[in-house]
Amino acid sequence: MPYRAPVSDFQFLMDHVVGFDQIAATDHFADATPDMTQAILSEGARMCEEILAPLNRAGDLHPARLENGVVRTPPGFAEGYNAIATGGWIGMSASKAVGGLGLPMTLTTTINEMIASACLAIQLSPLLTQGQIEALEHHASGTIKELYIPKLISGEWNGTMNLTEPQAGSDVGALRTKAKPNGDGTYAITGQKIYISWADNDFTENVCHLVLARLPDGVPGTKGISLFMVPKLIPDDDGNPGKKNDLRVVSLEHKMGLHGSPTAVMEYAGATGWLVGEEHGGIAAMFTMMNNARLGVATQGVGVAEGALQHALTYAMDRKQGKAPGTGTIIEHADVRRMLASMKADTYAARAITLMNAVAIDMALATGAAGWQARAAFLTPISKAFGTDVGCEVAATGIQVHGGMGFIEETGAAQYARDVRVSTIYEGTNGIQAMDLVARKLMDGGEAAFRLLEEIEQGAEAARATHPDLAEAVWQSAESLRETTEWLVAQDDLNNRFAGAVPYLRAFARVLGGHAHLASAVNGNASRARLATFYIKRMLPEHVGLLAHAREGADDLMAISADDLAA
Ligand SMILES: Cc1cc2nc3c(=O)[nH]c(=O)nc-3n(C[C@H](O)[C@H](O)[C@H](O)COP(=O)(O)OP(=O)(O)OC[C@H]3O[C@@H](n4cnc5c(N)ncnc54)[C@H](O)[C@@H]3O)c2cc1C
């Protein structure tokens, strides 16, 4: 089924909901003119619709495989990757100082979402490379920057991130990979990493692994971890890929989805690595990559939701069943209409949140203002968790819209659900994101949260004149969220926060979604107002139950024993 990029939604959200004009008004992003923005959206859409979307099915049917130690990618993936690389999409937000285009992350977010809709398995590779470029830009020495970043921006080389080990998943501090100084400024890296995405391929000249490892004097836990650049092929004196490094892909995982993306077990056997950032400062350096990747993974959820929605809509407008009035197709049934409307309204809300997040990142960079930095940090776990939850939920509803055909692989509806499922797990599970939100991101006493809520209430006040019912509902939801945020901030026992972290994060996203839909109703046409009404009247009320859950604390939850659960 052809994919049609939602260019008008991006443009509308940027113009009327998330305040892209603030970014374009800064000196830093003076290049982001309306003409440039429009050209980027339409050129990105063309690539995704014409080149990448036709590859999605092939990636599912012909998984990446390991042949004599070399990873072979699905048919067409090399061409697809090449289109992304030569189109200049990888380095579009890398700074000009290192050879990037220096364009806003907001624009990169729209492109990453479109690529994810078209072919999620390919998208993961440039996404990781983008994160690596940012980590190197901020933490690497001048020599490493000069050597690696231009090749990563051009896509000739791709980047990976190596955190996970069998005993060190969410608890990265438990990692055992070792780094030993070689005495010549390089380090010998030894250990095993698992689940490494795009650890090898048959289309880039080199693969650049950013690997977390512990130096001999590294203390246990996260404070003793350092970060290393460990290339597959060691660059020679001219910077060309030279001698093979002592690392290998041991095996590829058999996954429930995302088959086109190779997920590898990696062995480092004294491989040569170069330190990135300070000794024992690896977690801080890797966090730069992970924060970038968290917003990128959010776009994976939203992108797949969009693809699944378009797929289901096409089916619903064709399938005839039951006594349906009008067209006689299942879209005329109220329950099918409900499913499609919820898919569309949630995809739109999640897209708006990722773009709000990206705007905050851009404004933080352009102005250096602490308030924007705090907002970007606050919104990142919400974007990641809500964007990917919506991806999974919309894809599952898409299967339901198809009826039995949703369960049959040929329709492609199931692929969306299988492919996107991992997005709630990697880059920090959504549970870990929610814990980050209620602990670290409320460490400011809730200041970043309260500022956002003030803006939501101001938006609702302004909308009262034209949309009184919708405005009141959004205003009330922000008030309830404020009360629960105050309750959470007052909990010194973090377990009381953690017990309700996931429902709190979702409630926050629900309210942000209400804010975005209300702004769309106020500034948009009748169609946008109808979707906003659906969301605010039928989906926003979910926040009431979620907030009640969030305020229950940990006692009765933890009182349910393991034996109770097994009884
Ligand atoms: C397809 C795929 C691709 C991946 N790509 C990469 C990659 O490129 N690079 C890389 O380094 N890793 C990658 N990963 C690994 C991924 O990031 C981890 O799987 C993830 O961090 C979770 O770790 P885990 O699997 O060990 O689960 P665990 O950490 O064992 O978690 C199991 C459950 O316990 C919960 N949990 C764990 N600790 C806590 C806690 N303290 N409090 C509350 N709940 C907790 C989790 O939320 C989860 O629900 C990939 C994984 C997959 C499946």
The ligand as a MOL file (V3000), in Angstrom:
LIG
                    3D

  0  0  0     0  0            999 V3000
M  V30 BEGIN CTAB
M  V30 COUNTS 53 58 0 0 0
M  V30 BEGIN ATOM
M  V30 1 C 16.0430 -5.2500 18.6700 0
M  V30 2 C 16.8980 -4.6550 19.7460 0
M  V30 3 C 17.8600 -3.7170 19.4050 0
M  V30 4 C 18.6940 -3.1770 20.3860 0
M  V30 5 N 19.6930 -2.3120 20.0160 0
M  V30 6 C 20.6390 -1.9700 20.9400 0
M  V30 7 C 21.8060 -1.2450 20.5420 0
M  V30 8 O 21.9780 -0.8740 19.3810 0
M  V30 9 N 22.7430 -0.9900 21.4910 0
M  V30 10 C 22.6100 -1.3940 22.8040 0
M  V30 11 O 23.5090 -1.1340 23.5960 0
M  V30 12 N 21.4970 -2.0590 23.2070 0
M  V30 13 C 20.5190 -2.3560 22.3120 0
M  V30 14 N 19.3970 -3.0610 22.7030 0
M  V30 15 C 19.2570 -3.4370 24.1150 0
M  V30 16 C 18.1560 -2.6850 24.8140 0
M  V30 17 O 18.5110 -1.3460 25.0010 0
M  V30 18 C 17.8530 -3.4420 26.1240 0
M  V30 19 O 17.1680 -4.6230 25.7550 0
M  V30 20 C 17.0690 -2.6080 27.0940 0
M  V30 21 O 17.8790 -1.5980 27.6160 0
M  V30 22 C 16.5230 -3.4380 28.2690 0
M  V30 23 O 17.5190 -4.2250 28.8540 0
M  V30 24 P 17.2360 -5.7880 29.1010 0
M  V30 25 O 16.7990 -6.3680 27.8000 0
M  V30 26 O 18.4080 -6.3900 29.7530 0
M  V30 27 O 15.9950 -5.8320 30.0590 0
M  V30 28 P 16.0480 -5.7040 31.6690 0
M  V30 29 O 16.9190 -4.5620 32.0400 0
M  V30 30 O 16.3420 -7.0360 32.2450 0
M  V30 31 O 14.5500 -5.3050 31.9930 0
M  V30 32 C 13.4890 -6.2620 32.1480 0
M  V30 33 C 12.2800 -5.5370 32.7430 0
M  V30 34 O 12.6050 -5.0270 34.0470 0
M  V30 35 C 12.4090 -3.6230 34.1120 0
M  V30 36 N 13.4630 -3.0380 34.9400 0
M  V30 37 C 14.7950 -3.2650 34.8790 0
M  V30 38 N 15.4310 -2.5090 35.7870 0
M  V30 39 C 14.5010 -1.7910 36.4430 0
M  V30 40 C 14.5250 -0.8210 37.4860 0
M  V30 41 N 15.6610 -0.4090 38.0420 0
M  V30 42 N 13.3540 -0.3120 37.9090 0
M  V30 43 C 12.2000 -0.6750 37.3460 0
M  V30 44 N 12.1040 -1.5810 36.3530 0
M  V30 45 C 13.2420 -2.1240 35.9050 0
M  V30 46 C 12.4630 -3.1370 32.6770 0
M  V30 47 O 11.7280 -1.9340 32.4830 0
M  V30 48 C 11.8410 -4.3150 31.9210 0
M  V30 49 O 10.4490 -4.2180 31.9420 0
M  V30 50 C 18.5260 -3.5760 21.7390 0
M  V30 51 C 17.5180 -4.4840 22.0830 0
M  V30 52 C 16.7320 -5.0360 21.1160 0
M  V30 53 C 15.6940 -6.0500 21.5210 0
M  V30 END ATOM
M  V30 BEGIN BOND
M  V30 1 1 1 2
M  V30 2 1 2 3
M  V30 3 2 2 52
M  V30 4 2 3 4
M  V30 5 1 4 5
M  V30 6 1 4 50
M  V30 7 2 5 6
M  V30 8 1 6 7
M  V30 9 1 6 13
M  V30 10 2 7 8
M  V30 11 1 7 9
M  V30 12 1 9 10
M  V30 13 2 10 11
M  V30 14 1 10 12
M  V30 15 2 12 13
M  V30 16 1 13 14
M  V30 17 1 14 15
M  V30 18 1 14 50
M  V30 19 1 15 16
M  V30 20 1 16 17
M  V30 21 1 16 18
M  V30 22 1 18 19
M  V30 23 1 18 20
M  V30 24 1 20 21
M  V30 25 1 20 22
M  V30 26 1 22 23
M  V30 27 1 23 24
M  V30 28 2 24 25
M  V30 29 1 24 26
M  V30 30 1 24 27
M  V30 31 1 27 28
M  V30 32 2 28 29
M  V30 33 1 28 30
M  V30 34 1 28 31
M  V30 35 1 31 32
M  V30 36 1 32 33
M  V30 37 1 33 34
M  V30 38 1 33 48
M  V30 39 1 34 35
M  V30 40 1 35 36
M  V30 41 1 35 46
M  V30 42 1 36 37
M  V30 43 1 36 45
M  V30 44 2 37 38
M  V30 45 1 38 39
M  V30 46 1 39 40
M  V30 47 2 39 45
M  V30 48 1 40 41
M  V30 49 2 40 42
M  V30 50 1 42 43
M  V30 51 2 43 44
M  V30 52 1 44 45
M  V30 53 1 46 47
M  V30 54 1 46 48
M  V30 55 1 48 49
M  V30 56 2 50 51
M  V30 57 1 51 52
M  V30 58 1 52 53
M  V30 END BOND
M  V30 END CTAB
M  END
